[in-house]
């Protein structure tokens, strides 16, 4: 299976996305900028004619955005969808930020929901907006701090997660690992391609 991942569009739809070949496209949140650029969801829906498109909203996506994702059946937030042998699990929004954005949650809430959703699942591809704590994916270089979710990290350490596709921290473009789990934050600058047979992930810049 060929999984392609994008994140933090903020209402911008890179034209090269339409040229990507994938079995599954995962979108890790901040699809709009507080509702601005909501028409990008229609562009994502058009891609679903040729591939599975699975989205979670980010902390900058409003209720209107979530309703629009639901109307196109693209929203996997707090849901599971099995495709082939892989269980895709989604969790949108972010852990608390200093900015009090529109979709934030408490760590305990996140942990409890994910544990309930994942119970008994194997081969999980976890699609989150927030990155796991203390990884390259949540590191803000100029402040020398990690700002990711401790509950997402804890769940990854406890469950059979093969891949965590995340975003949120624009400057933290990376491929990292927690144990056997691949962590990838493609940032707004690029997309990732994950080959499930070879278990290899690469980052490609938008053209």
BALUMRO-835275 format. One record per residue: residue number from 1; residue in one letter; x, y, z of N, C-alpha, C in turn. Coordinates in nm, 2 decimals. Last residue first. Layout:
<nodes>
NODE pos code    npx    npy    npz   capx   capy   capz    cpx    cpy    cpz
NODE NUM    a      X      Y      Z      X      Y      Z      X      Y      Z
...
</nodes>
This chain:
<nodes>
NODE pos code    npx    npy    npz   capx   capy   capz    cpx    cpy    cpz
NODE 207    x   0.63   2.09  -0.56   0.69   2.15  -0.68   0.64   2.30  -0.69
NODE 206    x   0.70   2.01  -0.22   0.60   2.04  -0.33   0.67   2.11  -0.44
NODE 205    x   0.94   1.76  -0.14   0.90   1.89  -0.14   0.79   1.92  -0.25
NODE 204    x   0.90   1.45   0.02   0.91   1.52  -0.11   0.86   1.66  -0.10
NODE 203    x   1.03   1.20   0.23   0.97   1.34   0.22   1.00   1.39   0.09
NODE 202    x   0.95   0.86   0.29   1.04   0.96   0.23   0.96   1.09   0.23
NODE 201    x   0.97   0.54   0.45   0.90   0.67   0.43   1.00   0.77   0.38
NODE 200    x   0.92   0.19   0.43   1.01   0.31   0.41   0.93   0.43   0.39
NODE 199    x   0.83  -0.07   0.42   0.83   0.01   0.55   0.93   0.12   0.54
NODE 198    x   0.77  -0.21   0.20   0.91  -0.18   0.23   0.93  -0.12   0.36
NODE 197    x   0.49  -0.21   0.23   0.56  -0.33   0.21   0.71  -0.32   0.25
NODE 196    x   0.41   0.06   0.26   0.39  -0.03   0.37   0.46  -0.16   0.35
NODE 195    x   0.57   0.35   0.19   0.55   0.22   0.13   0.53   0.12   0.24
NODE 194    x   0.47   0.68   0.21   0.51   0.56   0.29   0.47   0.43   0.22
NODE 193    x   0.56   1.00   0.16   0.52   0.88   0.09   0.57   0.76   0.18
NODE 192    x   0.47   1.33   0.25   0.55   1.21   0.27   0.48   1.10   0.19
NODE 191    x   0.52   1.67   0.14   0.44   1.56   0.16   0.52   1.44   0.19
NODE 190    x   0.60   2.01   0.24   0.62   1.89   0.17   0.51   1.79   0.20
NODE 189    x   0.55   2.24   0.39   0.64   2.25   0.27   0.65   2.13   0.18
NODE 188    x   0.42   2.22   0.62   0.34   2.27   0.51   0.42   2.27   0.38
NODE 187    x   0.53   1.89   0.74   0.52   2.04   0.75   0.44   2.09   0.63
NODE 186    x   0.54   1.62   0.78   0.59   1.67   0.65   0.59   1.82   0.65
NODE 185    x   0.63   1.43   1.03   0.57   1.56   1.02   0.62   1.62   0.89
NODE 184    x   0.62   1.10   1.14   0.65   1.19   1.03   0.56   1.31   1.03
NODE 183    x   0.75   0.82   1.30   0.68   0.95   1.32   0.72   1.04   1.21
NODE 182    x   0.72   0.48   1.32   0.77   0.59   1.24   0.68   0.71   1.27
NODE 181    x   0.79   0.26   1.59   0.69   0.35   1.52   0.75   0.46   1.45
NODE 180    x   0.96   0.12   1.74   0.94   0.08   1.60   0.85   0.17   1.52
NODE 179    x   1.06   0.39   1.93   1.06   0.25   1.92   1.05   0.21   1.77
NODE 178    x   0.97   0.65   1.74   0.95   0.61   1.88   0.95   0.46   1.88
NODE 177    x   1.15   0.84   1.50   1.09   0.71   1.55   1.07   0.72   1.70
NODE 176    x   1.11   1.07   1.22   1.17   1.03   1.35   1.11   0.89   1.38
NODE 175    x   1.14   1.31   0.98   1.10   1.17   1.00   1.18   1.12   1.13
NODE 174    x   1.01   1.65   0.96   1.10   1.54   1.00   1.05   1.41   0.98
NODE 173    x   0.97   1.98   1.05   0.96   1.89   0.94   1.06   1.78   0.96
NODE 172    x   0.90   2.19   1.23   0.95   2.06   1.27   0.94   1.95   1.17
NODE 171    x   0.78   2.42   1.17   0.92   2.42   1.16   0.98   2.29   1.19
NODE 170    x   0.51   2.38   1.24   0.55   2.40   1.10   0.70   2.38   1.08
NODE 169    x   0.34   2.16   1.42   0.46   2.25   1.43   0.53   2.26   1.30
NODE 168    x   0.12   2.03   1.28   0.10   2.13   1.38   0.22   2.22   1.40
NODE 167    x   0.14   1.68   1.24   0.18   1.81   1.18   0.19   1.92   1.29
NODE 166    x   0.16   1.33   1.15   0.12   1.44   1.24   0.16   1.57   1.17
NODE 165    x   0.13   0.99   1.15   0.13   1.10   1.06   0.08   1.22   1.14
NODE 164    x   0.28   0.72   1.27   0.21   0.84   1.32   0.23   0.95   1.22
NODE 163    x   0.28   0.37   1.22   0.31   0.50   1.16   0.22   0.61   1.23
NODE 162    x   0.22   0.15   1.37   0.33   0.14   1.28   0.38   0.28   1.23
NODE 161    x   0.13   0.07   1.69   0.13   0.18   1.59   0.25   0.17   1.50
NODE 160    x   0.01  -0.09   1.91   0.08  -0.14   1.79   0.06  -0.04   1.67
NODE 159    x   0.07   0.09   2.22  -0.01   0.02   2.12   0.07  -0.01   2.00
NODE 158    x   0.25   0.23   2.39   0.17   0.12   2.44   0.10   0.03   2.34
NODE 157    x   0.36   0.44   2.25   0.45   0.34   2.32   0.38   0.22   2.37
NODE 156    x   0.14   0.57   2.16   0.23   0.51   2.07   0.32   0.41   2.13
NODE 155    x   0.04   0.66   2.41  -0.04   0.57   2.33   0.05   0.49   2.23
NODE 154    x   0.24   0.85   2.47   0.22   0.73   2.56   0.14   0.62   2.49
NODE 153    x   0.22   1.04   2.27   0.34   0.96   2.28   0.32   0.83   2.37
NODE 152    x  -0.03   1.13   2.33  -0.01   1.07   2.20   0.11   0.98   2.21
NODE 151    x   0.02   1.24   2.58  -0.07   1.13   2.57  -0.06   1.06   2.44
NODE 150    x   0.19   1.45   2.53   0.24   1.34   2.61   0.15   1.22   2.60
NODE 149    x   0.23   1.63   2.23   0.13   1.57   2.33   0.20   1.45   2.40
NODE 148    x   0.48   1.89   2.20   0.38   1.79   2.16   0.30   1.73   2.27
NODE 147    x   0.68   2.07   2.24   0.55   2.12   2.28   0.44   2.02   2.24
NODE 146    x   1.01   2.13   2.35   0.92   2.03   2.29   0.78   2.07   2.34
NODE 145    x   1.24   2.40   2.29   1.14   2.33   2.37   1.06   2.23   2.28
NODE 144    x   1.40   2.62   2.19   1.46   2.50   2.24   1.36   2.43   2.34
NODE 143    x   1.32   2.82   2.04   1.29   2.83   2.18   1.34   2.71   2.26
NODE 142    x   1.40   2.76   1.79   1.44   2.89   1.84   1.41   2.91   1.99
NODE 141    x   1.29   2.50   1.75   1.43   2.52   1.76   1.47   2.65   1.83
NODE 140    x   1.06   2.30   1.88   1.07   2.44   1.83   1.21   2.49   1.86
NODE 139    x   0.95   1.98   1.81   1.06   2.06   1.86   1.06   2.20   1.80
NODE 138    x   0.80   1.77   1.73   0.74   1.87   1.82   0.84   1.97   1.87
NODE 137    x   0.95   1.59   1.58   0.82   1.64   1.52   0.76   1.75   1.61
NODE 136    x   1.15   1.48   1.72   1.19   1.59   1.63   1.06   1.66   1.57
NODE 135    x   1.00   1.46   2.05   1.05   1.40   1.92   1.09   1.52   1.84
NODE 134    x   0.84   1.52   2.28   0.98   1.49   2.29   1.03   1.41   2.17
NODE 133    x   0.51   1.40   2.20   0.60   1.48   2.28   0.75   1.43   2.27
NODE 132    x   0.37   1.38   1.87   0.40   1.32   2.01   0.51   1.40   2.07
NODE 131    x   0.18   1.65   1.73   0.28   1.55   1.73   0.30   1.49   1.87
NODE 130    x  -0.17   1.70   1.64  -0.06   1.72   1.73   0.05   1.61   1.72
NODE 129    x  -0.32   1.56   1.45  -0.26   1.69   1.42  -0.15   1.72   1.51
NODE 128    x  -0.28   1.21   1.35  -0.30   1.32   1.45  -0.26   1.45   1.39
NODE 127    x  -0.33   0.89   1.27  -0.33   1.03   1.20  -0.37   1.13   1.31
NODE 126    x  -0.17   0.60   1.28  -0.24   0.70   1.37  -0.22   0.83   1.30
NODE 125    x  -0.22   0.29   1.18  -0.17   0.41   1.12  -0.24   0.52   1.20
NODE 124    x  -0.17  -0.02   1.33  -0.24   0.11   1.33  -0.15   0.21   1.26
NODE 123    x  -0.16  -0.32   1.37  -0.12  -0.25   1.25  -0.19  -0.11   1.23
NODE 122    x  -0.45  -0.39   1.57  -0.31  -0.41   1.53  -0.29  -0.33   1.41
NODE 121    x  -0.68  -0.34   1.85  -0.64  -0.32   1.71  -0.49  -0.35   1.69
NODE 120    x  -0.77  -0.36   2.11  -0.77  -0.48   2.02  -0.72  -0.47   1.88
NODE 119    x  -0.85  -0.03   2.13  -0.85  -0.16   2.20  -0.87  -0.27   2.10
NODE 118    x  -0.85   0.22   2.02  -0.75   0.13   1.97  -0.76  -0.01   2.03
NODE 117    x  -1.05   0.36   2.15  -1.07   0.34   2.01  -0.97   0.22   1.96
NODE 116    x  -0.95   0.37   2.41  -1.08   0.30   2.39  -1.09   0.27   2.24
NODE 115    x  -0.72   0.52   2.37  -0.71   0.38   2.43  -0.84   0.30   2.40
NODE 114    x  -0.83   0.76   2.28  -0.74   0.68   2.19  -0.73   0.54   2.24
NODE 113    x  -0.96   0.85   2.51  -1.04   0.82   2.39  -0.95   0.73   2.30
NODE 112    x  -0.75   0.87   2.70  -0.87   0.78   2.73  -0.94   0.75   2.60
NODE 111    x  -0.58   1.07   2.58  -0.54   0.93   2.61  -0.65   0.83   2.63
NODE 110    x  -0.75   1.29   2.57  -0.69   1.23   2.45  -0.65   1.09   2.47
NODE 109    x  -0.81   1.34   2.84  -0.92   1.31   2.74  -0.86   1.24   2.62
NODE 108    x  -0.55   1.40   2.93  -0.62   1.28   2.98  -0.74   1.24   2.89
NODE 107    x  -0.49   1.64   2.79  -0.42   1.52   2.77  -0.49   1.39   2.82
NODE 106    x  -0.76   1.83   2.66  -0.68   1.79   2.77  -0.61   1.66   2.74
NODE 105    x  -0.76   2.01   2.34  -0.82   1.92   2.44  -0.72   1.89   2.55
NODE 104    x  -0.89   2.24   2.09  -0.78   2.19   2.18  -0.85   2.10   2.28
NODE 103    x  -0.98   2.43   1.86  -1.00   2.29   1.88  -0.88   2.24   1.96
NODE 102    x  -0.92   2.71   1.84  -1.06   2.66   1.85  -1.08   2.51   1.88
NODE 101    x  -0.67   2.83   2.08  -0.73   2.81   1.95  -0.86   2.73   1.96
NODE 100    x  -0.50   2.95   2.28  -0.65   2.93   2.30  -0.72   2.91   2.17
NODE  99    x  -0.23   2.99   2.28  -0.31   3.08   2.19  -0.46   3.06   2.20
NODE  98    x  -0.07   2.81   2.40  -0.08   2.95   2.46  -0.18   3.04   2.39
NODE  97    x  -0.26   2.50   2.39  -0.16   2.59   2.34  -0.17   2.73   2.41
NODE  96    x  -0.32   2.16   2.47  -0.34   2.30   2.50  -0.22   2.38   2.44
NODE  95    x  -0.32   1.94   2.18  -0.31   1.96   2.32  -0.31   2.12   2.34
NODE  94    x  -0.55   1.97   1.90  -0.42   1.97   1.96  -0.43   1.98   2.11
NODE  93    x  -0.74   1.81   1.63  -0.71   1.91   1.73  -0.57   1.90   1.79
NODE  92    x  -0.80   1.45   1.59  -0.77   1.59   1.55  -0.76   1.68   1.66
NODE  91    x  -0.72   1.13   1.52  -0.75   1.22   1.64  -0.70   1.36   1.61
NODE  90    x  -0.79   0.82   1.37  -0.77   0.96   1.36  -0.80   1.03   1.49
NODE  89    x  -0.65   0.52   1.24  -0.71   0.59   1.36  -0.69   0.74   1.35
NODE  88    x  -0.66   0.26   1.03  -0.64   0.40   1.03  -0.72   0.46   1.14
NODE  87    x  -0.53  -0.05   1.02  -0.63   0.03   1.09  -0.59   0.17   1.10
NODE  86    x  -0.44  -0.25   0.74  -0.41  -0.14   0.83  -0.53  -0.07   0.89
NODE  85    x  -0.49  -0.43   0.55  -0.45  -0.49   0.68  -0.42  -0.38   0.78
NODE  84    x  -0.74  -0.26   0.38  -0.64  -0.37   0.37  -0.62  -0.42   0.51
NODE  83    x  -0.84  -0.04   0.61  -0.81  -0.05   0.47  -0.70  -0.15   0.45
NODE  82    x  -1.06   0.06   0.86  -0.97  -0.04   0.81  -0.96  -0.05   0.66
NODE  81    x  -1.09   0.34   1.05  -1.13   0.28   0.92  -1.02   0.18   0.88
NODE  80    x  -1.22   0.49   1.34  -1.13   0.39   1.28  -1.18   0.35   1.15
NODE  79    x  -1.22   0.82   1.50  -1.28   0.71   1.43  -1.17   0.61   1.39
NODE  78    x  -1.14   1.08   1.57  -1.19   0.99   1.67  -1.27   0.87   1.62
NODE  77    x  -1.17   1.18   1.24  -1.14   1.23   1.38  -1.22   1.14   1.48
NODE  76    x  -1.20   1.15   0.98  -1.18   1.03   1.05  -1.15   1.06   1.20
NODE  75    x  -1.39   1.29   0.72  -1.34   1.31   0.86  -1.33   1.18   0.93
NODE  74    x  -1.51   1.27   0.47  -1.36   1.27   0.48  -1.31   1.26   0.62
NODE  73    x  -1.77   1.30   0.38  -1.73   1.17   0.44  -1.58   1.16   0.44
NODE  72    x  -1.86   1.55   0.31  -1.79   1.47   0.21  -1.74   1.34   0.26
NODE  71    x  -1.96   1.63   0.56  -2.05   1.62   0.44  -1.99   1.55   0.32
NODE  70    x  -1.73   1.63   0.72  -1.83   1.53   0.74  -1.92   1.51   0.62
NODE  69    x  -1.61   1.86   0.63  -1.54   1.73   0.61  -1.64   1.62   0.63
NODE  68    x  -1.81   2.05   0.71  -1.78   2.03   0.57  -1.71   1.90   0.54
NODE  67    x  -1.79   2.02   0.99  -1.92   1.99   0.92  -1.90   1.96   0.77
NODE  66    x  -1.53   2.12   1.02  -1.56   1.98   1.06  -1.69   1.94   0.99
NODE  65    x  -1.58   2.39   0.94  -1.48   2.30   0.87  -1.51   2.15   0.89
NODE  64    x  -1.75   2.47   1.14  -1.79   2.47   1.00  -1.70   2.38   0.91
NODE  63    x  -1.58   2.46   1.36  -1.69   2.36   1.35  -1.75   2.36   1.21
NODE  62    x  -1.24   2.52   1.23  -1.37   2.55   1.30  -1.47   2.44   1.29
NODE  61    x  -0.90   2.46   1.28  -1.02   2.43   1.20  -1.15   2.44   1.28
NODE  60    x  -0.68   2.48   1.43  -0.72   2.60   1.36  -0.84   2.58   1.27
NODE  59    x  -0.61   2.23   1.51  -0.66   2.33   1.62  -0.70   2.46   1.55
NODE  58    x  -0.75   2.03   1.24  -0.65   2.08   1.33  -0.70   2.18   1.43
NODE  57    x  -0.93   1.73   1.15  -0.92   1.87   1.17  -0.80   1.91   1.26
NODE  56    x  -0.82   1.46   0.95  -0.85   1.51   1.08  -0.84   1.66   1.08
NODE  55    x  -0.91   1.25   0.67  -0.87   1.38   0.73  -0.90   1.39   0.87
NODE  54    x  -0.84   1.05   0.40  -0.88   1.05   0.54  -0.82   1.17   0.61
NODE  53    x  -0.93   0.92   0.10  -0.89   1.04   0.16  -0.94   1.05   0.30
NODE  52    x  -0.84   0.67  -0.13  -0.91   0.70   0.00  -0.85   0.83   0.05
NODE  51    x  -0.86   0.77  -0.48  -0.79   0.71  -0.36  -0.87   0.74  -0.24
NODE  50    x  -1.01   0.87  -0.68  -0.90   0.79  -0.72  -0.83   0.72  -0.60
NODE  49    x  -1.20   1.03  -0.56  -1.25   0.95  -0.67  -1.14   0.84  -0.71
NODE  48    x  -1.08   1.19  -0.38  -1.13   1.06  -0.33  -1.19   0.98  -0.44
NODE  47    x  -1.02   1.43  -0.50  -0.92   1.33  -0.50  -0.97   1.19  -0.46
NODE  46    x  -1.24   1.58  -0.43  -1.23   1.53  -0.57  -1.12   1.42  -0.58
NODE  45    x  -1.19   1.64  -0.17  -1.30   1.54  -0.20  -1.29   1.49  -0.34
NODE  44    x  -0.99   1.83  -0.19  -0.96   1.70  -0.13  -1.07   1.60  -0.17
NODE  43    x  -1.15   2.04  -0.30  -1.04   1.98  -0.38  -1.00   1.85  -0.32
NODE  42    x  -1.32   2.08  -0.09  -1.38   2.03  -0.21  -1.27   1.97  -0.30
NODE  41    x  -1.14   2.19   0.09  -1.20   2.06   0.12  -1.27   2.00   0.00
NODE  40    x  -1.08   2.44   0.00  -0.98   2.33  -0.02  -1.04   2.20   0.01
NODE  39    x  -1.27   2.61   0.08  -1.29   2.55  -0.05  -1.19   2.44  -0.07
NODE  38    x  -1.19   2.74   0.31  -1.26   2.61   0.33  -1.28   2.54   0.20
NODE  37    x  -1.04   2.97   0.35  -0.99   2.87   0.26  -1.06   2.74   0.26
NODE  36    x  -1.10   3.01   0.70  -1.06   3.07   0.57  -1.00   2.96   0.48
NODE  35    x  -1.11   2.86   0.93  -1.23   2.86   0.84  -1.20   2.92   0.71
NODE  34    x  -0.86   2.89   1.04  -0.98   2.94   1.12  -1.10   2.96   1.03
NODE  33    x  -0.75   2.80   0.77  -0.69   2.89   0.86  -0.81   2.96   0.93
NODE  32    x  -0.78   2.44   0.70  -0.81   2.58   0.68  -0.73   2.67   0.78
NODE  31    x  -0.65   2.22   0.80  -0.68   2.22   0.66  -0.72   2.37   0.61
NODE  30    x  -0.53   2.13   1.03  -0.51   2.27   0.99  -0.53   2.28   0.84
NODE  29    x  -0.46   1.77   0.95  -0.52   1.89   1.02  -0.47   2.03   0.97
NODE  28    x  -0.33   1.57   0.80  -0.32   1.58   0.94  -0.35   1.72   1.00
NODE  27    x  -0.45   1.34   0.58  -0.44   1.49   0.60  -0.45   1.52   0.75
NODE  26    x  -0.36   1.08   0.36  -0.40   1.12   0.50  -0.36   1.27   0.51
NODE  25    x  -0.46   0.89   0.10  -0.41   1.02   0.13  -0.45   1.05   0.27
NODE  24    x  -0.39   0.57  -0.03  -0.45   0.65   0.08  -0.38   0.78   0.09
NODE  23    x  -0.27   0.51  -0.27  -0.39   0.43  -0.23  -0.47   0.50  -0.12
NODE  22    x  -0.15   0.75  -0.51  -0.16   0.69  -0.37  -0.28   0.60  -0.36
NODE  21    x   0.02   0.99  -0.69  -0.04   0.86  -0.69  -0.04   0.79  -0.56
NODE  20    x  -0.02   1.33  -0.74   0.03   1.23  -0.66  -0.05   1.10  -0.68
NODE  19    x  -0.13   1.55  -0.87  -0.05   1.46  -0.95   0.00   1.34  -0.87
NODE  18    x  -0.25   1.70  -0.68  -0.33   1.64  -0.78  -0.26   1.54  -0.86
NODE  17    x  -0.03   1.82  -0.55  -0.11   1.71  -0.48  -0.19   1.63  -0.58
NODE  16    x   0.05   2.03  -0.70   0.12   1.90  -0.72   0.05   1.78  -0.65
NODE  15    x  -0.09   2.25  -0.61  -0.13   2.18  -0.73  -0.07   2.05  -0.75
NODE  14    x  -0.18   2.28  -0.27  -0.07   2.27  -0.37  -0.11   2.19  -0.49
NODE  13    x  -0.41   2.48  -0.14  -0.40   2.34  -0.20  -0.29   2.34  -0.30
NODE  12    x  -0.46   2.64   0.16  -0.38   2.64   0.04  -0.37   2.50  -0.01
NODE  11    x  -0.57   2.64   0.41  -0.65   2.69   0.30  -0.58   2.69   0.17
NODE  10    x  -0.37   2.52   0.56  -0.42   2.65   0.60  -0.49   2.72   0.48
NODE   9    x  -0.23   2.28   0.56  -0.26   2.35   0.43  -0.30   2.49   0.46
NODE   8    x  -0.13   2.08   0.75  -0.12   2.23   0.76  -0.13   2.30   0.63
NODE   7    x  -0.01   1.80   0.55  -0.06   1.86   0.67  -0.05   2.01   0.66
NODE   6    x  -0.02   1.47   0.40   0.00   1.61   0.40  -0.05   1.67   0.52
NODE   5    x   0.10   1.15   0.28   0.05   1.24   0.39   0.08   1.38   0.37
NODE   4    x   0.02   0.84   0.13   0.08   0.98   0.11   0.01   1.07   0.22
NODE   3    x   0.09   0.51   0.10   0.02   0.61   0.18   0.09   0.74   0.16
NODE   2    x   0.05   0.22  -0.07   0.12   0.35  -0.08   0.03   0.46  -0.01
NODE   1    x   0.08  -0.12   0.00   0.00   0.00   0.00   0.09   0.13   0.00
</nodes>
